[in-house]
Amino acid sequence: MAVHSLSASSSASTTIFRQHKPIIPAQNSLRLHMQTMQSPWLGNPTKISLNSLNLRPFMQKLRSIKATTVCSLPTASPERVSASAEKIPKWSSKAIKSFAMAELEARKLKYPTTGTEAILMGILIEGTNFASKFLRANGITLLKVREETLKLLGKADLFFFSPEHPPLTEDAQKALDWAMDEKLKSGDNGEITTSHLLLGVWKQEESPGHKILAAFGFDNEKAKELECKISEPGFLDD
């Protein structure tokens, strides 16, 4: 009796398995859907080849957006970048990543804007750049900066949601522009680094970033020391 029951169960499971349709991979499923898509004008299924779709303009636009994103940061003065591309100093990859981390930190704190305090945290979060190492060597860490930021600016509304890219405060924009202007004045063909960005924050004396740095002992002598470091021939942002 038990043997018969086992055999029946096995037969049933085999039958159920055979009734299931084979799984179609997502790409094949999309292709099948596109090939048999109903045409609202003809009333009959119309075959559409994916190869016939012209995606070239879209891909060119995507590449163009990517190229703009990875070589520049926001500027309040478009004339700074009106010169030929060869004369425009480029931001280092670590400076760009630090800026992205600053925006993310502003969102995490639920702040409506990206300020100089967020730029400081972005530099420290990136962590591998020379400016972050200089700050840590002088006892300025991410945890300290974050705590001091909350003391200075307070906590945001719990139910407030920051925009995807919190706009720069006036002081933060001035810090970015100062960094670019100083690089242009130097005549050096190198990149604008996180150290230039850090010095730009320090130069905004009424900004939260400046006040936070000063609270932890960063002063004009430290700024001068950093300026000397980045003006050395062959300086690298690491």
Residue frames as a rotation matrix with the C-alpha (Angstrom) as fourth column:
MET 1
0.566 0.824 0.000 0.00
0.824 -0.566 0.000 0.00
0.000 0.000 -1.000 0.00
ALA 2
0.490 -0.485 -0.725 2.84
0.125 -0.784 0.609 2.39
-0.863 -0.389 -0.323 0.90
VAL 3
-0.576 -0.743 0.341 4.68
0.411 0.098 0.907 1.54
-0.707 0.662 0.249 -2.30
HIS 4
-0.121 0.637 0.762 1.59
0.985 -0.020 0.173 2.30
0.126 0.771 -0.624 -4.38
SER 5
0.794 0.439 -0.420 1.12
0.535 -0.833 0.140 5.66
-0.289 -0.335 -0.897 -2.61
LEU 6
0.048 -0.878 -0.477 4.76
0.091 -0.471 0.877 6.64
-0.995 -0.086 0.057 -3.21
SER 7
-0.642 -0.267 0.718 4.48
0.676 0.245 0.695 5.72
-0.361 0.932 0.023 -6.88
ALA 8
0.302 0.857 0.417 1.31
0.942 -0.336 0.008 7.77
0.147 0.390 -0.909 -7.28
SER 9
0.707 -0.095 -0.701 2.91
0.274 -0.876 0.396 10.77
-0.652 -0.473 -0.593 -5.57
SER 10
-0.368 -0.928 -0.052 5.95
0.210 -0.138 0.968 10.53
-0.906 0.346 0.245 -7.84
SER 11
-0.435 0.283 0.855 3.75
0.900 0.177 0.399 10.33
-0.039 0.943 -0.331 -10.91
ALA 12
0.649 0.756 -0.084 1.75
0.758 -0.652 -0.013 13.35
-0.064 -0.055 -0.996 -9.82
SER 13
0.411 -0.563 -0.717 4.84
0.090 -0.757 0.647 15.45
-0.907 -0.330 -0.261 -9.20
THR 14
-0.627 -0.636 0.450 6.19
0.471 0.150 0.869 14.48
-0.620 0.757 0.206 -12.61
THR 15
-0.018 0.733 0.680 2.95
0.991 -0.077 0.109 15.54
0.132 0.676 -0.725 -14.22
ILE 16
0.798 0.309 -0.518 2.99
0.453 -0.874 0.177 18.90
-0.398 -0.376 -0.837 -12.41
PHE 17
-0.052 -0.927 -0.372 6.60
0.134 -0.376 0.917 19.55
-0.990 -0.002 0.144 -13.43
ARG 18
-0.647 -0.192 0.738 5.84
0.704 0.221 0.675 18.83
-0.293 0.956 -0.008 -17.08
GLN 19
0.357 0.879 0.316 2.92
0.932 -0.357 -0.059 21.25
0.061 0.316 -0.947 -17.04
HIS 20
0.460 -0.253 -0.851 5.15
0.265 -0.876 0.403 24.19
-0.847 -0.411 -0.336 -16.04
LYS 21
0.950 -0.161 0.267 6.38
0.212 -0.296 -0.931 26.34
0.229 0.942 -0.247 -18.92
PRO 22
0.099 -0.984 -0.148 10.12
0.979 0.123 -0.160 26.82
0.176 -0.129 0.976 -19.23
ILE 23
0.480 -0.011 -0.877 11.46
0.452 -0.853 0.259 30.03
-0.751 -0.521 -0.405 -17.72
ILE 24
0.571 -0.255 0.781 12.29
0.712 -0.319 -0.625 32.63
0.408 0.913 -0.001 -20.37
PRO 25
-0.380 -0.773 -0.509 15.29
0.903 -0.428 -0.023 34.82
-0.200 -0.469 0.861 -19.53
ALA 26
0.163 0.492 -0.855 14.46
0.401 -0.825 -0.398 38.54
-0.902 -0.278 -0.331 -19.10
GLN 27
-0.549 -0.452 -0.703 16.26
-0.401 -0.595 0.696 39.56
-0.733 0.664 0.146 -22.29
ASN 28
-0.965 0.219 0.143 14.48
0.247 0.582 0.775 36.94
0.086 0.783 -0.616 -24.40
SER 29
-0.187 0.950 -0.249 11.18
0.907 0.069 -0.416 37.85
-0.378 -0.304 -0.875 -22.79
LEU 30
-0.016 0.110 -0.994 11.68
-0.029 -0.994 -0.109 41.51
-0.999 0.027 0.019 -23.70
ARG 31
-0.856 -0.366 -0.364 12.63
-0.369 -0.061 0.928 40.56
-0.362 0.928 -0.083 -27.26
LEU 32
-0.752 0.629 0.197 9.53
0.657 0.695 0.292 38.34
0.046 0.349 -0.936 -27.58
HIS 33
0.057 0.802 -0.595 7.31
0.699 -0.458 -0.550 41.14
-0.713 -0.384 -0.586 -26.26
MET 34
-0.247 -0.229 -0.941 8.78
-0.334 -0.892 0.305 43.67
-0.910 0.390 0.144 -28.66
GLN 35
-0.976 -0.204 -0.079 8.39
-0.149 0.351 0.924 41.33
-0.161 0.914 -0.373 -31.63
THR 36
-0.569 0.822 0.010 4.71
0.737 0.504 0.451 40.67
0.365 0.264 -0.893 -30.97
MET 37
-0.766 0.254 -0.590 3.66
0.255 -0.723 -0.642 44.09
-0.590 -0.642 0.489 -29.68
GLN 38
0.061 0.896 0.440 0.14
0.936 0.102 -0.337 45.05
-0.347 0.432 -0.832 -30.75
SER 39
-0.909 -0.322 0.262 -0.01
0.405 -0.829 0.386 48.00
0.093 0.457 0.884 -33.12
PRO 40
-0.365 0.823 -0.435 -2.86
0.350 -0.312 -0.883 50.40
-0.863 -0.475 -0.174 -32.18
TRP 41
-0.278 0.235 -0.931 -3.04
-0.728 -0.684 0.045 51.63
-0.626 0.691 0.361 -35.79
LEU 42
-0.639 -0.043 -0.768 -2.98
-0.675 0.510 0.533 48.35
0.369 0.859 -0.355 -37.72
GLY 43
0.347 0.841 0.414 -4.91
-0.938 0.313 0.151 46.25
-0.003 -0.440 0.898 -35.24
ASN 44
0.897 -0.098 -0.430 -2.64
0.002 0.976 -0.218 43.28
0.441 0.195 0.876 -35.83
PRO 45
0.688 -0.721 -0.083 0.50
0.284 0.162 0.945 42.04
-0.668 -0.673 0.316 -34.09
THR 46
0.901 -0.431 -0.043 3.49
-0.269 -0.478 -0.836 43.87
0.340 0.765 -0.547 -35.58
LYS 47
0.609 -0.760 -0.228 7.00
0.793 0.582 0.179 42.48
-0.003 -0.290 0.957 -35.54
ILE 48
0.895 -0.385 0.223 9.60
-0.377 -0.923 -0.079 44.97
0.237 -0.014 -0.972 -34.28
SER 49
0.480 -0.811 -0.334 13.30
0.654 0.585 -0.481 44.21
0.585 0.013 0.811 -34.41
LEU 50
0.756 -0.277 -0.593 15.43
0.427 -0.479 0.767 45.57
-0.496 -0.833 -0.244 -31.58
ASN 51
-0.269 -0.934 0.237 18.21
0.797 -0.078 0.599 46.06
-0.540 0.350 0.765 -34.10
SER 52
-0.107 0.300 0.948 16.02
0.844 -0.476 0.246 48.50
0.525 0.827 -0.203 -36.02
LEU 53
0.853 0.409 -0.325 15.74
0.523 -0.678 0.517 50.87
-0.009 -0.610 -0.792 -33.06
ASN 54
0.179 -0.794 0.581 18.15
0.389 -0.485 -0.783 53.78
0.904 0.366 0.222 -33.43
LEU 55
0.807 0.074 -0.586 19.71
0.591 -0.101 0.800 54.23
0.000 -0.992 -0.125 -29.97
ARG 56
-0.082 -0.963 0.255 22.76
0.918 -0.173 -0.358 56.14
0.389 0.205 0.898 -31.20
PRO 57
-0.050 0.054 0.997 21.48
-0.025 -0.998 0.053 59.68
0.998 -0.023 0.051 -30.34
PHE 58
0.883 0.430 0.188 20.55
-0.211 0.006 0.978 58.53
0.419 -0.903 0.096 -26.84
MET 59
0.655 -0.698 -0.290 23.93
0.754 0.576 0.316 56.89
-0.053 -0.426 0.903 -26.23
GLN 60
-0.201 -0.738 0.644 25.78
0.688 -0.574 -0.444 59.95
0.697 0.354 0.623 -27.54
LYS 61
0.298 0.393 0.870 23.80
-0.321 -0.817 0.479 62.16
0.899 -0.422 -0.117 -25.17
LEU 62
0.984 0.074 -0.162 24.53
0.109 0.471 0.876 59.79
0.141 -0.879 0.455 -22.29
ARG 63
0.234 -0.971 -0.055 28.27
0.959 0.240 -0.148 59.86
0.157 -0.018 0.987 -23.03
SER 64
-0.167 -0.259 0.951 28.14
0.284 -0.937 -0.205 63.66
0.944 0.236 0.230 -23.24
ILE 65
0.707 0.492 0.508 26.47
-0.357 -0.372 0.857 63.92
0.611 -0.787 -0.087 -19.82
LYS 66
0.852 -0.424 -0.307 29.00
0.523 0.653 0.548 61.55
-0.031 -0.627 0.778 -18.29
ALA 67
-0.038 -0.931 0.364 31.94
0.866 -0.212 -0.453 63.53
0.499 0.298 0.814 -19.69
THR 68
0.043 0.115 0.992 30.58
-0.134 -0.984 0.120 66.77
0.990 -0.138 -0.027 -18.23
THR 69
0.898 0.422 0.124 30.00
-0.188 0.112 0.976 65.22
0.397 -0.900 0.180 -14.83
VAL 70
0.753 -0.594 -0.283 33.43
0.656 0.643 0.395 63.71
-0.053 -0.484 0.874 -14.29
CYS 71
-0.186 -0.916 0.357 35.55
0.900 -0.304 -0.312 66.74
0.394 0.263 0.880 -15.21
SER 72
-0.619 -0.018 0.785 33.76
-0.029 -0.998 -0.046 69.72
0.785 -0.052 0.617 -13.64
LEU 73
-0.468 0.518 -0.716 31.94
0.872 0.137 -0.470 70.94
-0.146 -0.845 -0.515 -10.54
PRO 74
0.531 0.805 0.264 29.35
0.838 -0.545 -0.026 73.73
0.123 0.236 -0.964 -10.32
THR 75
-0.692 -0.706 -0.147 30.53
0.716 -0.697 -0.022 77.31
-0.087 -0.121 0.989 -10.83
ALA 76
0.203 0.784 -0.587 28.69
0.631 -0.563 -0.534 80.57
-0.749 -0.262 -0.609 -10.23
SER 77
0.225 -0.226 -0.948 30.61
-0.526 -0.847 0.077 82.30
-0.820 0.481 -0.310 -13.04
PRO 78
0.788 0.158 0.595 30.27
0.330 0.708 -0.624 80.62
-0.521 0.688 0.506 -16.46
GLU 79
0.855 -0.495 -0.154 32.97
-0.453 -0.570 -0.685 82.93
0.251 0.655 -0.712 -17.83
ARG 80
0.204 -0.803 0.560 35.50
-0.749 0.241 0.618 80.89
-0.631 -0.545 -0.552 -15.87
VAL 81
-0.170 -0.210 0.963 34.95
0.230 0.942 0.246 78.03
-0.958 0.263 -0.112 -18.27
SER 82
0.828 0.516 -0.219 34.46
-0.051 -0.320 -0.946 80.08
-0.558 0.795 -0.239 -21.44
ALA 83
0.040 -0.897 -0.440 38.12
-0.892 -0.231 0.389 79.71
-0.450 0.377 -0.810 -22.38
SER 84
0.122 -0.060 -0.991 39.38
-0.734 0.666 -0.131 76.88
0.668 0.743 0.037 -24.53
ALA 85
0.919 0.358 -0.165 39.19
-0.187 0.764 0.617 73.42
0.347 -0.537 0.769 -22.98
GLU 86
0.275 -0.897 -0.346 42.97
0.573 0.442 -0.690 73.16
0.772 -0.008 0.636 -22.83
LYS 87
-0.534 -0.517 0.669 43.16
-0.114 -0.740 -0.662 76.14
0.838 -0.430 0.336 -20.45
ILE 88
0.375 0.763 0.527 40.43
-0.708 -0.132 0.694 75.04
0.599 -0.633 0.490 -18.07
PRO 89
-0.713 -0.642 0.282 41.83
-0.668 0.500 -0.552 73.26
0.213 -0.582 -0.785 -14.99
LYS 90
0.033 0.703 -0.711 40.17
-0.228 0.697 0.679 69.92
0.973 0.140 0.183 -14.30
TRP 91
0.347 0.167 0.923 39.03
-0.937 0.020 0.349 68.70
0.040 -0.986 0.163 -10.92
SER 92
-0.772 -0.626 -0.109 40.77
-0.609 0.777 -0.158 65.59
0.184 -0.056 -0.981 -9.64
SER 93
-0.238 0.693 -0.681 38.70
-0.048 0.692 0.720 62.42
0.970 0.204 -0.131 -9.42
LYS 94
-0.509 -0.002 -0.861 39.06
0.805 0.353 -0.477 62.48
0.305 -0.936 -0.178 -5.63
ALA 95
-0.954 0.203 -0.221 37.77
-0.106 -0.917 -0.385 66.05
-0.281 -0.344 0.896 -5.46
ILE 96
-0.479 0.810 -0.337 34.74
-0.658 -0.077 0.749 65.08
0.582 0.581 0.570 -7.55
LYS 97
-0.204 0.374 -0.905 34.09
0.410 0.872 0.268 62.04
0.889 -0.317 -0.331 -5.37
SER 98
-0.820 -0.134 -0.556 34.44
0.569 -0.284 -0.771 64.21
-0.055 -0.949 0.309 -2.25
PHE 99
-0.828 0.554 -0.084 31.84
-0.561 -0.820 0.112 66.58
-0.007 0.140 0.990 -3.66
ALA 100
-0.213 0.759 -0.615 29.47
-0.325 0.538 0.778 63.66
0.921 0.366 0.132 -4.35
MET 101
-0.371 0.009 -0.929 29.99
0.738 0.610 -0.289 62.42
0.564 -0.792 -0.233 -0.79
ALA 102
-0.987 0.026 -0.159 29.24
0.072 -0.811 -0.580 65.95
-0.144 -0.584 0.799 0.48
GLU 103
-0.474 0.869 -0.145 25.86
-0.734 -0.299 0.610 65.93
0.487 0.396 0.779 -1.29
LEU 104
-0.065 0.423 -0.904 25.13
0.158 0.899 0.409 62.49
0.985 -0.116 -0.125 0.13
GLU 105
-0.699 -0.258 -0.667 26.07
0.677 0.060 -0.733 63.58
0.229 -0.964 0.133 3.65
ALA 106
-0.901 0.429 0.063 23.78
-0.433 -0.887 -0.159 66.61
-0.012 -0.170 0.985 3.38
ARG 107
-0.132 0.880 -0.456 20.95
-0.576 0.306 0.758 64.27
0.807 0.363 0.466 2.40
LYS 108
-0.253 -0.023 -0.967 21.71
0.532 0.832 -0.159 61.91
0.808 -0.555 -0.198 5.28
LEU 109
-0.866 -0.105 -0.488 21.51
0.479 -0.452 -0.753 64.83
-0.141 -0.886 0.442 7.71
LYS 110
0.057 0.970 0.235 18.27
0.997 -0.042 -0.069 65.92
-0.057 0.238 -0.970 5.97
TYR 111
-0.314 -0.228 -0.922 19.66
0.238 -0.959 0.156 69.37
-0.919 -0.170 0.355 5.17
PRO 112
0.713 0.694 0.101 18.08
0.289 -0.160 -0.944 71.30
-0.639 0.702 -0.314 2.28
THR 113
0.853 -0.472 -0.223 21.46
-0.477 -0.530 -0.701 72.51
0.213 0.704 -0.677 0.96
THR 114
0.591 -0.779 -0.210 25.05
0.769 0.623 -0.142 71.36
0.242 -0.078 0.967 0.59
GLY 115
0.969 -0.187 0.163 27.18
-0.227 -0.931 0.287 73.70
0.098 -0.315 -0.944 2.68
THR 116
0.170 -0.985 -0.014 30.86
-0.719 -0.115 -0.686 74.08
0.674 0.127 -0.728 3.53
GLU 117
-0.088 -0.136 0.987 30.36
-0.894 0.447 -0.018 71.76
-0.439 -0.884 -0.161 6.50
ALA 118
0.798 0.431 0.420 29.14
-0.193 0.845 -0.499 69.04
-0.570 0.317 0.758 4.12
ILE 119
0.744 -0.602 -0.290 32.15
-0.362 0.001 -0.932 69.60
0.561 0.799 -0.217 1.86
LEU 120
-0.149 -0.790 0.595 34.43
-0.976 0.022 -0.216 69.03
0.158 -0.613 -0.774 4.86
MET 121
0.149 0.286 0.946 32.64
-0.557 0.815 -0.159 65.77
-0.817 -0.503 0.281 5.63
GLY 122
0.971 0.215 -0.109 32.80
-0.199 0.464 -0.863 64.74
-0.135 0.859 0.493 1.97
ILE 123
0.302 -0.941 -0.149 36.58
-0.729 -0.128 -0.672 65.21
0.614 0.312 -0.725 1.95
LEU 124
-0.385 -0.449 0.806 36.92
-0.899 0.379 -0.218 63.10
-0.208 -0.809 -0.550 5.09
ILE 125
0.504 0.632 0.589 34.53
-0.433 0.775 -0.460 60.41
-0.747 -0.023 0.664 3.86
GLU 126
0.830 -0.280 -0.482 36.49
-0.415 0.266 -0.870 59.96
0.372 0.922 0.105 0.62
GLY 127
0.913 -0.284 0.292 39.43
-0.174 0.376 0.910 59.43
-0.368 -0.882 0.294 2.93
THR 128
0.494 -0.764 0.415 42.26
0.799 0.587 0.131 58.69
-0.344 0.267 0.900 0.50
ASN 129
0.613 -0.221 0.758 42.99
0.417 -0.724 -0.549 62.27
0.670 0.653 -0.352 -0.57
PHE 130
-0.420 -0.905 -0.060 45.83
0.585 -0.219 -0.781 64.37
0.694 -0.364 0.622 0.84
ALA 131
-0.379 0.328 0.865 43.50
-0.491 -0.864 0.113 66.93
0.785 -0.382 0.489 2.45
SER 132
0.716 0.694 -0.080 41.72
-0.333 0.439 0.834 64.25
0.614 -0.571 0.545 4.50
LYS 133
0.382 -0.670 -0.637 45.05
0.757 0.622 -0.200 62.88
0.530 -0.406 0.745 5.70
PHE 134
-0.601 -0.587 0.543 46.18
0.234 -0.779 -0.582 66.40
0.765 -0.222 0.605 6.59
LEU 135
0.075 0.738 0.671 43.00
-0.653 -0.472 0.592 66.97
0.754 -0.483 0.446 8.60
ARG 136
0.856 0.267 -0.443 43.27
0.083 0.775 0.627 63.66
0.511 -0.573 0.641 10.48
ALA 137
-0.045 -0.958 -0.283 46.94
0.752 0.155 -0.641 64.35
0.658 -0.242 0.713 11.25
ASN 138
-0.786 -0.182 0.590 45.75
-0.133 -0.883 -0.450 67.53
0.603 -0.433 0.670 12.96
GLY 139
-0.935 0.347 -0.077 43.08
0.209 0.364 -0.908 65.73
-0.287 -0.865 -0.412 14.96
ILE 140
-0.363 0.843 -0.396 40.11
-0.795 -0.502 -0.340 66.63
-0.486 0.192 0.853 12.75
THR 141
-0.945 0.048 0.324 38.03
0.138 0.956 0.260 63.52
-0.297 0.291 -0.909 12.07
LEU 142
-0.649 0.759 0.051 34.71
0.043 -0.031 0.999 62.83
0.760 0.650 -0.012 10.37
LEU 143
-0.031 0.666 -0.746 32.99
0.889 0.360 0.284 62.05
0.457 -0.654 -0.603 13.68
LYS 144
-0.458 -0.212 -0.864 34.14
0.698 -0.688 -0.201 65.33
-0.551 -0.694 0.462 15.23
VAL 145
-0.993 0.076 -0.092 33.08
-0.117 -0.766 0.631 67.38
-0.022 0.638 0.770 12.21
ARG 146
-0.430 0.891 -0.145 29.66
0.306 0.295 0.905 65.70
0.849 0.345 -0.400 12.10
GLU 147
-0.012 0.401 -0.916 29.07
0.997 0.075 0.019 66.29
0.076 -0.913 -0.401 15.82
GLU 148
-0.665 -0.303 -0.683 30.19
0.417 -0.909 -0.003 69.92
-0.620 -0.286 0.731 15.56
THR 149
-0.908 0.390 0.155 27.92
0.007 -0.355 0.935 70.40
0.419 0.849 0.320 12.54
LEU 150
-0.082 0.926 -0.369 24.91
0.673 0.325 0.665 69.25
0.735 -0.194 -0.649 14.52
LYS 151
-0.136 -0.032 -0.990 25.84
0.905 -0.410 -0.111 71.59
-0.403 -0.911 0.085 17.39
LEU 152
-0.850 -0.337 -0.406 26.27
0.171 -0.904 0.393 74.53
-0.499 0.264 0.825 15.02
LEU 153
-0.828 0.509 -0.235 23.36
-0.439 -0.329 0.836 73.99
0.348 0.795 0.496 12.64
GLY 154
-0.304 0.728 0.615 21.12
-0.762 0.203 -0.616 71.72
-0.573 -0.655 0.493 14.68
LYS 155
-0.752 0.131 0.646 19.16
0.306 0.938 0.166 68.67
-0.584 0.322 -0.745 13.61
ALA 156
-0.861 0.458 -0.221 16.85
-0.427 -0.414 0.804 68.86
0.277 0.787 0.552 10.63
ASP 157
0.019 0.960 0.279 13.14
-0.965 0.090 -0.246 68.06
-0.261 -0.264 0.928 10.70
LEU 158
-0.490 -0.223 0.843 12.73
-0.263 0.960 0.101 64.29
-0.831 -0.172 -0.528 10.95
PHE 159
0.222 0.720 0.658 10.09
0.514 0.486 -0.706 64.27
-0.828 0.495 -0.263 8.22
PHE 160
0.555 -0.118 -0.823 11.98
-0.598 -0.745 -0.296 66.52
-0.578 0.657 -0.484 5.79
PHE 161
0.528 -0.378 0.761 13.38
0.613 0.790 -0.033 64.88
-0.588 0.483 0.648 2.67
SER 162
-0.098 -0.678 -0.729 16.39
-0.225 -0.698 0.680 66.51
-0.969 0.231 -0.084 1.02
PRO 163
0.758 0.286 -0.586 16.47
-0.611 -0.002 -0.792 66.82
-0.228 0.958 0.173 -2.78
GLU 164
0.900 -0.408 0.154 18.57
0.434 0.868 -0.240 64.32
-0.036 0.283 0.958 -4.70
HIS 165
-0.166 -0.945 0.282 21.24
0.863 -0.277 -0.422 67.00
0.477 0.173 0.862 -5.25
PRO 166
0.540 0.392 -0.745 20.91
0.757 -0.613 0.227 69.57
-0.367 -0.686 -0.628 -2.45
PRO 167
0.699 -0.262 0.666 21.86
0.364 -0.671 -0.646 72.95
0.616 0.694 -0.373 -3.98
LEU 168
-0.287 -0.909 -0.303 25.06
0.842 -0.089 -0.532 74.61
0.456 -0.408 0.791 -2.84
THR 169
0.599 0.329 -0.730 24.95
0.665 -0.713 0.225 77.38
-0.446 -0.620 -0.646 -0.28
GLU 170
0.956 -0.252 0.150 26.51
-0.120 -0.803 -0.583 80.69
0.268 0.540 -0.798 -1.29
ASP 171
0.430 -0.834 0.346 29.56
-0.788 -0.160 0.594 79.98
-0.440 -0.528 -0.726 0.88
ALA 172
0.246 -0.308 0.919 30.01
0.181 0.946 0.269 76.50
-0.952 0.100 0.288 -0.61
GLN 173
0.814 0.088 0.574 29.84
0.578 -0.031 -0.815 77.88
-0.054 0.996 -0.076 -4.14
LYS 174
0.825 -0.552 0.122 32.41
-0.538 -0.833 -0.131 80.54
0.174 0.043 -0.984 -3.25
ALA 175
0.305 -0.724 0.619 34.68
-0.467 0.453 0.759 77.81
-0.830 -0.520 -0.199 -1.89
LEU 176
0.419 -0.090 0.904 34.55
0.642 0.733 -0.224 75.93
-0.642 0.674 0.365 -5.20
ASP 177
0.907 -0.031 0.420 35.13
0.315 -0.611 -0.726 79.10
0.279 0.791 -0.545 -7.20
TRP 178
0.686 -0.710 0.161 38.05
-0.677 -0.542 0.499 80.12
-0.267 -0.451 -0.852 -4.96
ALA 179
0.251 -0.589 0.768 39.69
0.051 0.800 0.597 76.73
-0.967 -0.111 0.231 -5.58
MET 180
0.535 -0.005 0.845 39.36
0.818 0.254 -0.516 77.12
-0.212 0.967 0.139 -9.35
ASP 181
0.960 -0.151 0.236 40.56
-0.067 -0.941 -0.331 80.75
0.272 0.302 -0.914 -9.32
GLU 182
0.534 -0.800 0.274 43.65
-0.578 -0.109 0.809 79.87
-0.617 -0.591 -0.520 -7.27
LYS 183
0.210 -0.425 0.881 44.50
0.501 0.820 0.276 77.08
-0.840 0.383 0.385 -9.71
LEU 184
0.744 0.115 0.658 44.13
0.652 -0.335 -0.680 79.47
0.142 0.935 -0.324 -12.63
LYS 185
0.906 -0.408 0.113 46.37
-0.423 -0.886 0.189 82.04
0.023 -0.219 -0.975 -10.91
SER 186
0.424 -0.778 0.464 49.09
-0.183 0.428 0.885 79.48
-0.887 -0.460 0.039 -10.29
GLY 187
0.287 -0.278 -0.917 49.47
-0.953 -0.176 -0.245 78.77
-0.094 0.944 -0.315 -14.00
ASP 188
-0.668 -0.498 0.553 50.01
-0.504 0.849 0.156 75.11
-0.547 -0.175 -0.819 -13.15
ASN 189
-0.412 0.481 -0.774 48.60
-0.781 0.251 0.572 72.59
0.469 0.840 0.273 -15.58
GLY 190
-0.975 -0.009 -0.221 47.73
0.097 0.882 -0.461 70.11
0.199 -0.471 -0.859 -12.83
GLU 191
-0.201 0.967 -0.157 44.31
0.550 0.244 0.799 69.30
0.811 0.075 -0.581 -11.42
ILE 192
-0.191 0.288 0.939 42.24
-0.742 -0.668 0.054 71.13
0.643 -0.686 0.341 -8.83
THR 193
-0.595 -0.191 -0.780 42.52
0.188 0.911 -0.366 68.90
0.781 -0.365 -0.507 -5.79
THR 194
0.441 0.737 -0.513 40.68
0.650 0.133 0.749 68.34
0.620 -0.663 -0.420 -2.53
SER 195
-0.260 -0.613 -0.746 43.38
0.932 -0.361 -0.028 70.45
-0.252 -0.703 0.666 -0.85
HIS 196
-0.927 0.028 0.375 42.35
0.146 -0.893 0.427 73.42
0.347 0.450 0.823 -2.99
LEU 197
-0.019 1.000 -0.007 38.75
0.193 0.010 0.981 72.67
0.981 0.018 -0.193 -2.00
LEU 198
0.265 0.048 -0.963 39.66
0.945 0.187 0.269 72.53
0.193 -0.981 0.004 1.71
LEU 199
-0.725 -0.592 -0.353 41.48
0.638 -0.770 -0.019 75.87
-0.260 -0.239 0.935 1.47
GLY 200
-0.676 0.569 0.468 38.47
0.072 -0.581 0.811 77.31
0.733 0.581 0.352 -0.35
VAL 201
0.359 0.792 -0.494 36.29
0.599 0.211 0.773 76.33
0.716 -0.573 -0.399 2.61
TRP 202
-0.057 -0.478 -0.877 38.76
0.978 -0.205 0.049 77.93
-0.203 -0.854 0.479 5.03
LYS 203
-0.894 -0.361 0.267 38.73
0.427 -0.866 0.259 81.20
0.138 0.345 0.928 3.07
GLN 204
-0.123 0.922 0.366 34.97
0.103 -0.355 0.929 81.60
0.987 0.152 -0.052 3.67
GLU 205
-0.852 -0.515 0.095 35.40
-0.026 -0.139 -0.990 83.05
0.523 -0.846 0.105 7.15
GLU 206
-0.503 0.733 0.457 31.71
-0.852 -0.333 -0.404 83.31
-0.144 -0.593 0.792 8.05
SER 207
0.058 0.535 -0.843 30.84
-0.660 0.654 0.370 79.85
0.749 0.535 0.391 6.81
PRO 208
0.836 0.301 0.458 30.04
-0.544 0.554 0.630 76.85
-0.065 -0.776 0.627 9.04
GLY 209
0.798 -0.572 -0.190 32.98
0.434 0.764 -0.478 74.96
0.419 0.298 0.858 7.54
HIS 210
-0.059 -0.830 0.554 35.45
-0.038 -0.553 -0.832 77.66
0.998 -0.070 0.001 8.59
LYS 211
0.202 0.217 0.955 33.98
-0.897 -0.351 0.269 77.81
0.393 -0.911 0.124 12.09
ILE 212
0.984 0.167 0.065 34.18
-0.179 0.920 0.349 74.04
-0.002 -0.355 0.935 12.47
LEU 213
0.453 -0.888 -0.076 37.81
0.505 0.326 -0.799 73.96
0.735 0.323 0.596 11.34
ALA 214
-0.153 -0.501 0.852 38.68
-0.394 -0.759 -0.518 76.80
0.906 -0.415 -0.082 13.71
ALA 215
0.626 0.485 0.611 36.98
-0.744 0.138 0.653 74.98
0.233 -0.863 0.448 16.60
PHE 216
0.957 -0.283 0.071 39.44
0.256 0.931 0.260 72.12
-0.139 -0.231 0.963 16.18
GLY 217
0.399 -0.861 -0.315 42.57
0.174 -0.266 0.948 74.28
-0.900 -0.433 0.044 15.96
PHE 218
0.051 -0.344 0.938 42.87
0.997 0.071 -0.028 74.76
-0.057 0.936 0.347 12.21
ASP 219
0.487 0.051 -0.872 44.27
0.253 -0.964 0.085 78.26
-0.836 -0.262 -0.482 11.62
ASN 220
0.898 -0.128 -0.421 46.04
-0.420 -0.529 -0.737 80.41
-0.129 0.839 -0.529 9.04
GLU 221
-0.103 -0.987 0.124 49.37
-0.908 0.144 0.394 78.75
-0.407 -0.072 -0.911 9.82
LYS 222
-0.238 0.115 0.964 47.89
0.100 0.991 -0.094 75.34
-0.966 0.074 -0.247 9.03
ALA 223
0.807 0.581 0.103 46.38
0.198 -0.102 -0.975 76.76
-0.556 0.807 -0.198 5.87
LYS 224
0.558 -0.687 -0.466 49.75
-0.817 -0.553 -0.163 78.19
-0.146 0.472 -0.870 4.85
GLU 225
-0.379 -0.684 0.623 51.39
-0.558 0.706 0.436 74.82
-0.738 -0.182 -0.650 5.50
LEU 226
0.165 0.542 0.824 48.84
0.404 0.725 -0.558 73.14
-0.900 0.425 -0.099 3.27
GLU 227
0.921 0.153 -0.359 49.34
-0.209 -0.584 -0.784 75.76
-0.330 0.797 -0.506 0.54
CYS 228
0.068 -0.981 -0.182 53.08
-0.937 -0.125 0.327 75.09
-0.344 0.148 -0.927 0.58
LYS 229
-0.327 -0.150 0.933 52.47
-0.102 0.987 0.123 71.35
-0.939 -0.055 -0.339 0.25
ILE 230
0.472 0.633 0.614 50.25
0.518 0.365 -0.773 71.62
-0.713 0.683 -0.156 -2.81
SER 231
0.869 -0.195 -0.455 52.57
-0.433 -0.744 -0.509 74.13
-0.239 0.640 -0.731 -4.50
GLU 232
-0.075 -0.926 0.369 55.46
-0.443 0.363 0.820 71.66
-0.893 -0.102 -0.437 -4.49
PRO 233
-0.219 -0.059 -0.974 56.38
-0.972 0.097 0.213 70.31
0.082 0.994 -0.078 -7.95
GLY 234
-0.631 -0.008 -0.775 54.79
-0.259 0.945 0.201 66.95
0.731 0.328 -0.599 -8.68
PHE 235
-0.743 0.417 0.524 52.22
-0.565 0.029 -0.824 67.20
-0.359 -0.909 0.214 -5.87
LEU 236
-0.683 0.556 -0.473 49.65
-0.005 0.645 0.764 64.40
0.730 0.525 -0.438 -6.04
ASP 237
-0.103 0.774 0.625 46.23
-0.895 -0.346 0.280 64.27
0.433 -0.531 0.728 -4.37
ASP 238
0.571 0.295 -0.766 47.00
-0.008 0.935 0.354 61.16
0.821 -0.196 0.536 -2.32
